[in-house]
């Protein structure tokens, strides 16, 4: 799993972000990550999971198919 870190997923505290630029690869990557979690007896809470989304708020940044941008509230705080 470590060999795939920052290649198909990012881990920060208790968050795992799996990413890809195509649907089929993403589905495969999700399967790999879930199998590795199971192998090490780690579990996820499906109620807290989101799959096949195109935008996410992560550490004050908006990560989307268009790239990375700063959250609007962060920009407003700097302006004031």
Protein Blocks (a to p, Z undefined) as FASTA:
>chain_A
ZZmgokloccehjaccdddfbfklmmmmmmmmmmmmmmnopacdfklpcehiabdceehi
acdfkbccddfklmmmmmZZ
